[in-house]
């Protein structure tokens, strides 16, 4: 999604840790991509937000139950997932949010990965406030007025400034640069995870607590509660080219899939299914809701969706499989 680069040491450490904690410990067995004409293991990176978890749940279910593959799901940050293409530990990323720098490095320069088409999801990132704040302060959704309301958003962590709450510290976010370059009297504070960010948003609505927060779609929360996006200076091509000088809104993202070159060459039906996989934000949000709010594990959530949406996933299955 939206991830800041890890340091080289942290990234390698995370990848090694993920490899050690995988479902299979034997490298020769766990990290062998499914080969053409035979069933094998497909290694899926799973990045830390529930929408991606929903993608992986459904794709894994179909790979296992419709095509007969074994799926090894690896919980990894985004940067680390891309490193897995080079080491052979990752076959596919199912939801990539832009990352033109990583595409250049691993697809164009190292040639260890290839694009596998859009996921069908459209991603947006922005700043939001709960609906009740807009009702009470109608001009609060214009960034030009945020300094006027900074005192409303002060917390014990924001150092006397208004708080802008972000999520997982590893998310790629322009928020610190935006606060500086737009001369806003705010401090970016990290909730620590998607779950913590959602909890803060829910409390802001239920308890009428002021909250300005970074958030994104697709996300199931928008179907349950109302939040309004703050209008930042409009995005234009190239306005985010220099990370330190960014003073514009986030672009919309056409989310896509990326796979290792080896998997594209030898992955057979498993590769074809992943290449064919495409669904809507509503599809993803429904499975995310099953996982987050209805207490289902990934397998049950995927099974329910698959049983009820055959016309959506049937075209993903390669002919003759």
matplotlib code that plots the C-alpha trace (Angstrom):
import matplotlib.pyplot as plt

x = [0.0, 1.6, 5.0, 8.1, 11.3, 12.9, 16.6, 18.6, 19.4, 15.8, 14.5, 16.9, 16.2, 12.5, 12.8, 15.0, 12.5, 9.6, 11.4, 12.1, 8.5, 7.0, 4.7, 7.6, 11.2, 13.0, 14.1, 14.1, 10.5, 9.0, 10.3, 9.9, 7.5, 4.7, 6.1, 4.3, 2.4, 2.7, 1.2, 3.5, 3.8, 2.9, 4.5, 2.2, 3.4, 0.7, 1.2, -0.2, -3.7, -7.0, -7.8, -4.6, -5.5, -8.8, -7.0, -4.7, -7.5, -9.6, -6.6, -5.2, -8.5, -8.9, -5.4, -5.8, -9.4, -9.8, -6.3, -4.7, -1.7, -0.2, -0.1, 2.5, 1.4, 4.2, 3.5, 5.8, 6.1, 6.0, 9.7, 10.6, 8.1, 9.9, 13.2, 11.6, 11.5, 15.3, 15.8, 13.1, 11.1, 8.1, 6.2, 3.5, 2.4, -1.4, -1.9, 0.8, 0.3, 2.4, 6.0, 7.5, 11.0, 10.7, 9.4, 12.4, 14.8, 13.3, 11.5, 13.6, 17.1, 17.3, 14.7, 13.6, 9.9, 7.2, 3.8, 0.8, -2.0, -4.4, -6.2, -9.4, -9.1, -8.8, -6.8, -7.1, -5.1, -6.0, -6.8, -10.2, -12.3, -15.5, -18.8, -19.9, -16.9, -18.0, -21.5, -20.1, -17.3, -18.3, -15.0, -12.8, -12.4, -10.4, -6.7, -6.4, -8.5, -6.7, -4.5, -7.6, -8.7, -5.3, -6.2, -9.1, -6.7, -4.1, -3.2, -0.6, 1.6, 1.4, 3.6, 1.3, 0.3, -2.6, -2.3, -2.5, -2.8, -1.2, -1.2, 1.6, 4.9, 6.1, 3.4, 4.6, 3.1, 3.8, 2.3, 5.3, 6.4, 2.9, 2.7, 6.0, 5.5, 1.9, 3.0, 0.5, 0.7, 0.4, 2.5, 2.3, 1.7, 1.6, -1.1, 1.1, -1.2, -4.3, -6.3, -5.3, -6.1, -9.5, -10.2, -9.3, -11.6, -14.5, -14.0, -13.9, -17.4, -18.9, -17.5, -17.4, -13.7, -11.9, -9.7, -7.7, -6.3, -4.6, -6.8, -7.4, -9.8, -10.7, -11.6, -14.7, -15.0, -16.4, -19.5, -20.2, -19.4, -19.1, -15.8, -15.1, -11.9, -10.0, -9.2, -5.4, -3.8, -4.8, -2.5, -0.8, 1.7, 5.1, 4.1, 5.3, 8.6, 10.7, 9.6, 10.9, 9.0, 5.6, 2.8, 0.0, -2.6, -2.1, -2.9, -5.4, -3.8, -4.7, -3.7, -1.8, -0.1, 3.6, 5.1, 8.6, 10.0, 10.6, 6.9, 5.7, 7.9, 7.1, 4.1, 1.6, -2.1, -1.2, 0.4, -2.5, -5.1, -3.2, -2.8, -6.6, -7.6, -9.5, -12.3, -13.9, -13.4, -16.8, -15.7, -12.6, -14.5, -17.0, -14.3, -12.5, -15.7, -16.1, -12.6, -12.7, -16.2, -17.8, -15.1, -14.3, -10.8, -9.3, -10.4, -14.0, -14.2, -12.9, -15.1, -18.2, -17.3, -16.4, -19.7, -21.7, -19.7, -19.0, -19.7, -16.9, -14.1, -14.9, -13.2, -10.0, -9.6, -7.4, -9.0, -8.5, -7.7]
y = [0.0, 3.0, 2.0, 3.8, 2.1, 0.0, 0.3, -2.4, -4.1, -4.0, -5.2, -8.2, -9.0, -9.0, -11.2, -13.7, -13.7, -14.2, -17.1, -18.8, -18.5, -19.8, -22.8, -24.9, -24.6, -26.5, -23.9, -26.4, -27.3, -24.0, -21.6, -23.6, -21.9, -23.9, -25.3, -25.7, -28.9, -29.9, -28.9, -27.2, -24.4, -20.8, -18.3, -15.3, -12.1, -10.8, -7.1, -5.8, -4.4, -6.3, -5.5, -7.3, -10.1, -10.5, -10.6, -13.4, -15.3, -15.7, -16.3, -18.9, -20.6, -21.0, -22.1, -24.8, -25.9, -25.4, -26.0, -28.3, -26.1, -25.6, -22.0, -20.5, -17.1, -14.9, -11.8, -9.2, -5.4, -4.1, -3.4, -6.8, -8.5, -7.1, -8.3, -11.8, -11.8, -11.7, -14.3, -16.7, -16.5, -14.6, -15.6, -12.9, -9.6, -9.2, -5.6, -3.1, 0.6, 2.4, 1.9, 3.1, 3.1, -0.6, -1.5, 0.3, -1.6, -5.1, -5.2, -3.0, -3.2, -6.6, -8.2, -10.6, -9.5, -8.7, -6.9, -9.2, -6.8, -4.7, -6.2, -4.3, -2.2, 1.6, 2.9, 6.4, 7.9, 11.1, 13.0, 12.5, 13.9, 12.3, 13.6, 15.2, 17.6, 18.7, 19.3, 21.4, 23.1, 23.2, 24.8, 22.2, 20.2, 22.9, 22.5, 26.3, 26.4, 23.6, 25.9, 27.6, 24.3, 23.0, 23.3, 20.9, 18.2, 18.6, 15.4, 14.4, 13.1, 16.1, 18.5, 21.4, 21.2, 19.6, 15.8, 14.2, 10.5, 8.1, 4.3, 1.7, 3.5, 1.6, 3.0, 5.2, 8.6, 12.1, 13.6, 14.9, 16.7, 18.0, 19.4, 21.2, 22.5, 23.6, 25.3, 23.5, 23.7, 19.9, 16.9, 13.5, 10.8, 7.1, 4.9, 1.8, -0.4, -0.4, -1.8, 1.0, 3.6, 2.2, 2.1, 5.7, 6.6, 4.6, 6.3, 9.7, 9.1, 7.3, 9.7, 12.8, 13.2, 15.5, 13.5, 14.3, 11.1, 9.5, 6.8, 5.0, 3.0, 0.3, -0.1, -1.7, 1.1, 3.5, 1.3, 1.6, 5.1, 8.5, 10.3, 13.3, 13.8, 17.0, 18.9, 19.3, 21.1, 19.2, 16.5, 17.1, 14.9, 15.3, 17.3, 14.4, 13.9, 15.3, 13.7, 16.6, 19.2, 17.6, 20.0, 18.3, 15.6, 11.9, 10.5, 7.8, 4.4, 1.7, -1.2, -4.0, -7.4, -8.2, -11.6, -13.0, -13.6, -17.2, -17.7, -16.0, -18.4, -21.7, -21.0, -22.7, -22.5, -20.8, -17.9, -17.7, -17.6, -14.7, -12.9, -13.3, -12.3, -9.0, -7.8, -4.6, -2.5, -3.8, -7.4, -6.7, -4.8, -7.6, -10.2, -7.7, -7.3, -11.0, -11.2, -8.1, -7.8, -11.2, -13.2, -15.4, -16.7, -16.2, -19.7, -19.3, -15.7, -16.8, -19.9, -17.8, -15.3, -18.0, -19.8, -16.7, -15.1, -17.9, -15.7, -13.4, -15.9, -18.6, -16.6, -16.5, -20.3, -21.2, -23.2, -26.9, -26.7]
z = [0.0, 1.1, 2.5, 3.5, 2.5, 5.3, 5.9, 4.3, 7.6, 8.8, 5.4, 5.2, 8.8, 8.3, 5.2, 7.1, 10.0, 7.7, 6.0, 9.3, 10.5, 7.2, 7.1, 5.9, 7.0, 4.3, 1.8, -1.1, -0.3, 1.0, -1.6, -4.8, -7.1, -8.7, -12.0, -15.3, -15.7, -12.0, -8.7, -6.3, -3.7, -4.4, -2.1, -1.6, 0.1, 2.5, 3.4, 6.7, 5.9, 5.8, 2.2, 1.1, 3.5, 1.7, -1.7, -0.4, 1.3, -1.9, -4.3, -1.9, -1.5, -5.2, -5.8, -3.2, -3.7, -7.5, -8.8, -6.1, -5.2, -1.8, -0.7, 1.6, 2.8, 4.1, 6.3, 4.9, 4.6, 1.1, 0.5, 1.9, -0.4, -3.4, -2.1, -2.1, -5.9, -6.0, -3.3, -4.7, -1.5, -3.0, -6.1, -6.1, -4.7, -5.1, -4.3, -5.3, -4.6, -7.2, -6.1, -9.4, -7.7, -6.8, -10.3, -11.8, -9.5, -9.7, -13.0, -15.3, -13.8, -12.0, -14.2, -11.5, -11.5, -14.0, -13.9, -13.9, -14.6, -12.5, -9.5, -10.4, -7.2, -7.3, -4.3, -2.8, 0.1, 1.9, 5.1, 6.7, 9.5, 11.0, 9.5, 12.8, 12.6, 9.1, 10.4, 13.2, 11.3, 7.6, 6.3, 8.1, 4.9, 3.2, 4.1, 4.2, 7.3, 9.2, 11.3, 12.6, 14.1, 15.2, 18.9, 18.5, 17.5, 20.2, 22.1, 24.6, 21.8, 19.4, 21.4, 21.6, 17.9, 16.2, 15.7, 12.3, 12.9, 10.5, 10.7, 10.5, 10.7, 7.6, 5.3, 2.5, 3.4, 2.3, 5.5, 7.3, 4.1, 3.6, 7.1, 6.7, 3.1, 3.7, 6.9, 9.1, 12.8, 13.1, 14.1, 12.4, 15.1, 14.2, 15.5, 14.9, 12.8, 10.6, 13.5, 15.8, 13.2, 12.6, 16.4, 16.7, 13.8, 15.3, 18.7, 17.0, 15.7, 18.7, 21.3, 19.1, 19.6, 17.1, 14.8, 11.6, 10.2, 7.2, 5.6, 2.3, 0.2, -0.5, 3.2, 4.8, 7.4, 4.8, 4.4, 8.1, 9.2, 7.4, 7.1, 4.9, 2.9, 3.4, 0.2, -0.1, -3.1, -6.2, -7.4, -10.7, -12.6, -11.1, -8.0, -5.8, -7.7, -4.9, -1.6, 0.5, -1.5, -1.8, -1.3, -3.2, -2.5, -3.2, -6.6, -7.3, -7.7, -10.1, -7.9, -9.7, -9.2, -9.6, -9.8, -10.0, -13.4, -12.6, -11.5, -14.7, -16.7, -14.8, -12.7, -15.0, -14.0, -10.7, -12.5, -14.9, -12.1, -10.4, -13.7, -14.3, -10.7, -10.8, -8.6, -7.3, -4.1, -3.0, -3.4, -1.3, 1.3, 1.7, 2.4, 4.7, 6.6, 7.1, 8.5, 10.7, 11.9, 11.5, 13.2, 10.3, 9.7, 6.2, 5.0, 6.0, 4.7, 1.3, 1.2, 1.8, -0.8, -3.4, -2.9, -3.4, -6.3, -8.7, -11.8, -10.6, -10.0, -12.6, -15.4, -13.4, -13.6, -16.6, -19.4, -19.0, -15.3]

ax = plt.figure().add_subplot(projection="3d")
ax.plot(x, y, z, "-o")
ax.set_aspect("equal")
plt.show()
